[in-house]
Amino acid sequence: MQSLAGELMCAGMGFDYPYKSEADGYVDFFTANGGGLVFESQDGLIRAGCYAGPSSNYRTITSSVFFSVLQEDATTREELMAAYMEYFTGGTGVAQESSAAFTAFSVSAVNPARGSFSVTVTLQGSVPCELGIYDVSGRRAGTLVSGTLSRGTHDLSVSAGGMTSGTYLISGAVGNEQVRLRTVLLR
C-alpha cells in the first residue's frame, strides 16, 4: 500500500504510507458490510471503515493501518484524530436550547480547541451560569464562568496551558438547564 484517500468524516484528507516497509506488510482490507468507507488505498481497497450501531447507540472505526506511521503532508495525524473524535462523540456545537422565554439560550464551543477552550453563550435574559472544563476522568481542569451573565452574547475562554491533548467536557448549568459539550484539545 502506498497512499490513503479519505471519505465521509475524513473527506479531503490523504496520507502517504511507507510502501514496502514492515508496516506495509501487515495492512489488511475490509468490505463495507453495512458500514461506511473512511480510507481507501490507491488500489481501491477499504483500509479503514466506520459503523454506527442501530439508532447510533454506538460508533466504531476499524482500521488496518498503523496510525503512527501515516506520513503527514497536507493532513496531520492530529486533524485525523480530531475527525475520528468528532465521529465518536456525535459532533459538538449547539448543546441545547431552552424553550422558556426567560431562560432561552444557546451554547456553542470551538472544536477542536487549540491553546484555549472558547465558548459562546447567547442569552435571552440574565441568568446564573456555571460552566467548567473537565477531563475524561471527571477532574475539573478549568472554569469558563461562575456567576450571572446578562442578556446578549458572551465569548468565554480559558487557557489550555498545562493540559494534554485529548477529549474534554464543557459542563455545568445555564439558569436551570444543564449543558454538556464534548470538545477535543489539540496540541
N, C-alpha and C positions, 0 to 999 in steps of 0.2 A: 504494500500500500504506500502511496506517495503523498496524497493530499485528501483533505476533507472539505466538503461544502455543506453549510448549514441550511436547515429548513425549519419551519414552524417558529418556535421562540428563538431560534438561532439563525433565522434567515439573514443573509448577508454576511455571516461570519465564515471564515475559512482558515484552515491551518495546513501547513506542510507537516509531513510525518517522516521520521528518519527511515527512508527506504533502505531495504536490505540490511537493517540493523537487527540486533537481538530483539528489540521491542516489536519490530515489524514481523518477526517470526511467530508471534503469539496473537496476532489480530484475527478475530473471527468475524462473521457477518450474521445478520438476523433477517427474519421476514417480519413484515409489519404485524401480521396476525392480530388485527383489531386495534393495534396501537398506531402511533404516528412516527414518521421519519424525522429524526433530529439531525443526523450527519450521514452523508453518503460519500463514499470514496470515489476516486477518479474513474474506477471501473464500474460504477453504478450499483455497488452493493451497500446495503444498510449497515453502518458500523456503530450507530447509536440510535436508539428508539425510545419513545415515551408511551406511557399508558396512563389514563385517568380511569380509575375504577368506576363502578356504577354510581351515578349521581356525583362524580368527582369526589367520592368519600376517601380516596387515597390517590396518590400520584407517584409514579416511579419512572426513572430513566435507566435504561440498560445500555452500557457502552462496552465495546471490546477494545477500545484504545486506551493507552496509558496517558492519563491527564498530564503528568509531569513532563512528558517528552513532546507534547504538542509544540511545534515551532511557531512562535509568535511572529506576526507580520503586521497587518492592518488590524487584526483582532488579538487581544491579550487573553490569557487564561483567566484573569480577574473578571473581564467582561463576560466570558463564558460562564464562570461560576455565578455571577450576578443573574444571568439569564436563567440558569438552572434553578437558583433560589427563588426567583420570581415565579417560575412554573410550580415549584413545590409549595410555595406559600399561597398560591392562588392570586397573586398580584397584590399591589398596595395602591394607595391613592386615597380616595374619599372613604373614610372609615364608616361613617354613618351620618344621618341627618335626622333631627328630631322634627316631628310634625307640629308640636306645640309652638304657637307663635312667640311666646315669651322666652323660649329656650332653643329656638331653631338655630342650628349651627352646622358647619361643616369643618372637617379637619383633614388636611392632606399633608403628606410627607414627601420630600425629595428622596427618590430611590434609584440607584444606590446612593448612600451617603459617602462623602469624601472629605475627611478632615473635620467635619462638624455635622450634626444632625439638624436639619432645617424643617420646620413645621409651620404651616399656615393655618390659623384658626379664624374663621369668619363667623361672627355672632350677630343675631338679630336684636339682642339686648344685653345688658350687663349681667354676668353670671360668675360664680366662683369656679375657678379652673385649677386642676391639679393634674399635671402631665409629667411623667418621668420616663427615663430611658432605662431599660432592664436588659441584662444579658440573658443567654439561654438558660442559665442556672437559676434565674429569678432574682439575682442580686441587682440592686439599684445602682446604675452607673452614672446617672446624671439627672438633673431636674430642668425641664423646659419652662414650666410656670407653676407657681404656687401662690394663688391669690385671685382677686376678682379682676376680670377683664371687661372692658366696656364694649359697647356696640361697635361693630366695624371689623376690619381685617387686621390681624396681628401676625407679623412674621417673627417666629421664635426660633432660636438656635442655641445649641450647646456644643462646646468643643468636644471632639472625639479624642483629644490628646490622651495618650496613655492607654487607649482601648485597642484591642486587637481586631483584626478583620473578622467578620462573621455576621451572624444574624442577631438583630436586637429587636426588642419590642418597645413601642411607644405606647404607654398605657396610663390610664387614670380616668378622671371624670371631668366633664364639662357640664356644669349645672348638675342635674340628677341623672345624666346619661353617661354610660361607660364608653370609653374609647379604647380600641386595641388595633394598632397598626404594626405590621412587620416591616422591617427595613434591613438592608444589608449594608454594612460598613466595608468599604474597600480601601486598602492602604496602598 
